[in-house]
Amino acid sequence: MNTRSLIAAATIAFTAAIAVPAAARTLPPPAPVPAPTDTPSPTQRICWVDTVTGSRIPTKECHTRAEWQKMGVDPLAKK
């Protein structure tokens, strides 16, 4: 019985010693998020990811907004 009490006391002391530094840590404040612009730049790179039926490998196509518009596609248009 004495051995059990000693093991229990050692376990509690060890757990308390580990838990105290974790509780004392503080997280830094989150970095401010820049506000999105309403009109994207024509040089902004926009990528589309498409999964082809029958394939497990998605294809990724990236162009600038101006290049997409030259191809007749507005990648930022709402559906």
C-alpha positions in Angstrom: 0.0 0.0 0.0 2.9 2.3 0.8 4.4 1.8 -2.7 1.1 2.6 -4.4 0.9 5.9 -2.4 4.4 6.8 -3.4 3.8 6.0 -7.1 0.6 8.0 -7.0 2.3 11.0 -5.4 5.2 10.9 -7.8 2.8 10.7 -10.8 0.8 13.7 -9.5 4.0 15.7 -8.9 5.4 14.9 -12.3 2.1 15.7 -14.1 1.9 19.0 -12.2 5.4 19.9 -13.2 4.7 19.3 -16.8 1.4 21.1 -16.9 2.5 24.4 -15.3 4.8 25.5 -18.1 2.1 24.7 -20.7 -0.4 26.8 -18.9 2.0 29.7 -18.5 2.6 30.0 -22.3 0.7 32.7 -24.2 0.1 32.8 -27.9 1.1 35.9 -29.9 -1.7 38.0 -31.3 -2.8 37.0 -34.8 -1.2 38.9 -37.7 -3.6 41.4 -39.4 -5.1 40.2 -42.6 -4.9 42.6 -45.5 -8.2 43.7 -47.0 -8.9 42.2 -50.4 -9.1 44.7 -53.3 -12.3 45.0 -55.2 -10.7 45.1 -58.6 -8.0 42.5 -59.2 -4.9 43.4 -61.1 -4.7 42.2 -64.7 -1.3 40.7 -63.8 -2.7 38.7 -61.0 -2.1 35.0 -61.5 -5.2 32.8 -61.3 -5.2 29.0 -61.3 -8.0 26.6 -62.1 -7.8 23.0 -60.8 -9.9 20.6 -62.7 -10.5 16.9 -62.1 -11.0 14.9 -65.3 -13.5 12.1 -65.1 -11.7 8.8 -65.0 -8.4 10.2 -63.7 -7.1 10.6 -60.2 -4.7 13.3 -61.1 -6.2 16.8 -61.2 -4.9 19.2 -63.8 -3.9 22.8 -62.9 -4.0 25.6 -65.4 -2.5 29.0 -64.4 -2.6 32.3 -66.4 -2.8 35.9 -65.5 -6.2 37.5 -65.5 -5.4 39.3 -68.8 -4.5 36.0 -70.5 -7.7 34.4 -69.3 -9.7 37.3 -70.7 -7.9 37.0 -74.1 -9.0 33.4 -74.2 -12.6 34.6 -73.6 -12.9 33.4 -70.0 -13.5 35.5 -66.9 -12.1 33.4 -64.1 -13.6 35.6 -61.4 -17.1 35.7 -62.8 -19.7 34.5 -60.3 -21.7 31.5 -61.6 
